[in-house]
Amino acid sequence: MVAHNEARATPGRAPKGTLNETRFAEIIEAAGLEFAEKGYQAARIEDIAARVGILKGSLYYYIESKEDLLFEIADRGHSRGVARVEAEDPETAAADAPTRLAALIRRWTTMLPLNPAYLTVAERDIRFLSGERYERVMAKRVAIHRYGRSLIEQGIAEGHFDPDIDVGLATNTLFEALNASTRWFRPNGRLSHEELADWFVTLFLRGLRPDPPTA
């Protein structure tokens, strides 16, 4: 599978078009914080503008609606997710399923601190996107889950994973558990991000193993 460059995979153009990409990135970050704290529906454009230090009217140079901001957060975040699952080197891609799944868990875990708005906002508020925007983001989500599912199916075919598991449920559990760690994990606590990744690797690889034969 060809790895994507995360910078290229992340859309960087404002809905109206702008030469000030740095400012637009600041607006997206501010919107993510506002949506995360108040929810998409309760968040106000003027409060997002205030976080950036500009007037509400100036914000409309970059957007036409509040939904533009939600779409940018969700689409950029899912693009990073697609890039991260596909960032598999040839040696790992040729390995067995437990090795590939462990590598995915580590890649995904290291992405989480870099993408908090995607997890808090996109996962919760994606339903407020309309039409083609919703479909575009969901297509990327499906691609992410399809990749994770393929690793579990590979593990079953190789005999490493329990053939009786529900593959869809296992895939959903994998990503839900990893993403949820942003709500409780603190890097200044007793675990580093690397140790957290190791813990998840142990949890899932042991949990997916087939039951030992009974005597």
N, C-alpha and C positions, 0 to 999 in steps of 0.2 A: 504494500500500500504506500502511495506517495505521500510524504510528509508535506504539510502546508507550512508556509511561513506565517506566524501568528500576526505579524503586522499587515501582511497582505490579506489575510483572511478576515481582518477586522474592517468593516466599512468605515471610511473616514470622511464621507462627504455629508455636509448638512443638507436637510431636505430642500432648502431654498438655494443652497450653494453659497460658499463663503471662502474668502482667502485666508481667514483667521482660524485655522484648524486648532491652534492652541486654546483660543478662547472657547471654541465649541466644545472641546474636550473638557474644559473646566465646567461648562454648563451641564454636560452629560453627567459628570461626577456629582455636581450639586443636586441635580434632579434625582440621581440615585439615592443620595442621602435623604432627601426630602420624602421620596416615595417610601423608602425603607422605614422611616420614622412614623409617617402619618398615613401611609397607604396611598395608592394612586388616586383614588377618587377624592380623598380629603386634601391632598396636596394642592397648593395654589401657585400659579405662575409667578406672582409677585414675590412669594417667599423664596422660590428658586432663584429669581433674579437677585434678591437681596443677598443670598449666599455667595453669589459671584461678585456682587458689588456694582451691579448695573441696574438701570431702570427697567421696569416691566416692558415698556415700549421697545427698548433696545433688544430685548430677548426675541422679539418677533422678527428681527433681522435674520435670525438663525432658524426659526421654526414657524410653522403656521398654526400648530395646535399642541396641546399638552401631550396628545398621543404620539406626536413626532418624537418626543423625548423618551417615552416608554419604549417605542419601537427601537430606537437607537441603543438603549440599554440592553434590551432583550436580544436584538440581532447581533450586536457586537459580542455580547457574552456567549451566545450560542456558537458564534464563529470561532471564538477562542476554544470552546469545548471541542468542536469538530477538529480544529487544528491539533489540539492536545491528544485526542485519541488516535489520530492518524500519524502522530510523530513517533513512529516506530522504526527503529533502525533495522537494516536487513537481517542482521544476526538474530535479533529478537523475533522478527517476523517468521523466521524459520524454526523457532524453538517450539517446545511443547506448550500446551495450554496453561499449566500452572505458571510457567516462566513468563508467558505473555500477559497473563492476568495480573501477576505481581507487578510487572513493569507498568501496566496501565494504572493500577492503584497508586503507584508512586508518582507517575506523571500527573495524575488528576489531583492528588493531595497537594503537590507543590504548586498547583495552579490556584487553589482555593483562596489563599490570602490575597492574591492579585486581582481577584474578580468578585468582591463581596456583593456588589449591587446586582450582578447576574443571579446570584443565589437567593438573595433576599427579595428582590423585586420581580425578576423575570419568572421565577418559579411560582410566585404568588399571584402576580397581576397580569400574567400573559393573557388571561381570558378577556381582558379589556381591549386587546388589539382587534382590529376589524379586518375582514376580508383577506386580501392578498398578504397583508402584513402578518396576520396570524398564521396563514399557511406557510409563509416563508420561514418563520421562526420554527414552526412545528416540524418542517421538513428537516431542519438541522438537528432538532431534538431526536427525531426518528433515526437519523444517521448515527448519532452518538450511541443510542441504545442498541441499534443494530450491530454496531461494532462490539459492544460489550456482550451481547447475546451470542455473537459468533464465537467468542472465546469460550464461553460456557459450553456451547454445542461441540466445539472442538474437544474440550476436555472430556465430555461424555463419550464421544467417538473413540478417543484414545484410551478410555478406561480409567482416567484419573478422577473423574467426577461421577457422582451418583446418577445413574440413568433415570431414576424415579423422580428427580426434582422437577419442579415447574420452572422451566427456563425463563419464561417471561417474568415470573414472580422473583426469581433469583436476580435477574438483571435490574429490575426496579429497586429491589432491596439494596443492591450494590451501590447504585448512584444516590439513592435517598440517604443511605447511611453516610457515605462520603460527604455529600453536600451538607447534611445536618450538622456535621462536626464544626462548621463555622459558627454555630450558635453556642457551643459550649467550650470549644478548644481555645486555650490561651497559650501562645508560644512562649510566654515567660513563666509558664507553670513547670510542672515536673517532667513534661515530655517536650521534646523538640518536634518539628514537623517531620523529620526523618523517622523518629521513633513512633510517631503517630502512624505514619505510613506502614512501618513494619508491623504495628499492631493490627492494622486492617488487613494486611497481607496474611498474617497468621489466622485471623478470624475467618476470612473467606475461604482460604485454601483448605483449612481443616473442616469448615462447615460444608464444603462441597464434596468432600471425599465420600466414596461409597462406604456403606456400613461393612464392617468386617464379616466374613462368613461365620455363621453360628456353628458351634461344635455339634 
